[in-house]
């Protein structure tokens, strides 16, 4: 799991007085991590009127929407989120523009995935934001890690190579693909992930290796390389994906692991890889699916909004963030709203049960894998069926200002995470690596196959199927090492095909 840099900021008071009218500074909740005297700090602002109005609204909303088609739910929720955003901004746009002209706030980014915005605010700017009508909460925003490594590939592919994958041409596959039972899905149901899009949120990619170039996503509304925002979504040349931290379409800034594995590529190949270079060795669980790379340590709102509007089915996150404090609340709300837009969010469970970075329970699982309901936190086992000592365990605790769940059962499931075959920078399957970075992509590949079998499954129905089909591998029932059990593609897809729709 990739660890994001954290920035420690002094803690100050929380103001809350429910008796005051909306828009009154005394009624605005402030993140204790905010420095009220800072000359400049990044913040995220919530308006009071959110689609999910309270910390316990998510499950209630899923029950309300249960039984509907995913395409219908996505359309309804997306429209509702954007309508709320338009209404709130319509009331404060002039005042916010005035704060910008005075240089009290800058870099304003409006969000609809939560009803709010991000900006950089001075001390006076923070006071001005607190006086805006409808403002309810202000969080200290995490900063970008801005990892810089040598560019290893093109920003976009001028020509997408035809896929070499076909079920009939498969000659072999590594042990993890067999153990997850993906080939049984291909052969029995002729389902290989067609029609699905998997967003891979990671920290560097090389797009031109054959196993991934053949399945890379293409935004047909964008003309690559012309330095124009052709589809008017706010992002120039977002043809394959986007780096939301550096505000560039180039995602070729690889995070190299052990000098020979590009982290993002390794994860993407486990989901959507075709054949290893110059071979007929199948390496991805859903080799007929598409994948899109995104990079973002500080702009999760924009990354998730982009994924939803591109039609994402899964959103895989192989990173882990400690010590976010109250900002965990913001991530959770983004994921809850994103789930209601039809996306299954998946995160590895973390590697903090042993070793130099070991952490105690209940913080072995961190953000985003600790998010209940809206994120599938996935631990793993090796080929021998044994949990590696590093694999993080639950439970976790949720006692923020907004969310009061207390103890939450985690992880949700287990897949594979130890001595996994990985592609190298040339697309060869010549490396092995371990970590829950790889447990999450295995789950994303399985969910991709499930959606390929039944596109109208709701995300919480996907989870229900996974719970019912998971194999108990730990203590009887749910346990804090493997969750509901080990998930395999064949049983999950078989159930998805039979699910009502």
Buried (B, 14 or more C-beta within 10 A) or exposed (E): BBBBEBEEBEEBEEBBEEEEEBBBBEBBBBBBBBBEEBEEBBBBBBBBBBBBEEBEBBEEBBEEBEEBBBEEBBEBBBEBBBEBBEEBBEEBEEBBEEBBEEEBBEEBBBBBBBBBBBBBBBBBBBBBBBBBBBBBBBBBBBBBBEBEEEEBBBBBBEEBEEBBBBBEEBEBBBEBBBBBBBBBBBEEBEBBBBBBBBBBBBBBBBBBBBBBBBBBBBBEEBEBBEEEEBBEBBBBBBBBBBBBBBEBBBBBBBBBBEEBBBBBBBBBBBBBBBBBBEBBBBBBBBBBBBBBBBBBBBBBBBBBBBBBEBBBBBBBBBBBBBBBBBBBBBBBBBBBBBBBBBBBBBBBBBBBBEEEBEBEBBBBBBBBBBBBBBBBBBBBBBBEEEBBEBBBBBBBBBEBBBBEBEEBBBBBBBBBBBBBBBBBBBBBBBBBBBBBBBBBBBBBBBBBBBBBBBBBBBBBBBBBBBBEBBEEBBEEEBBBBBBBBBBBBBBBBBBBEEBEE
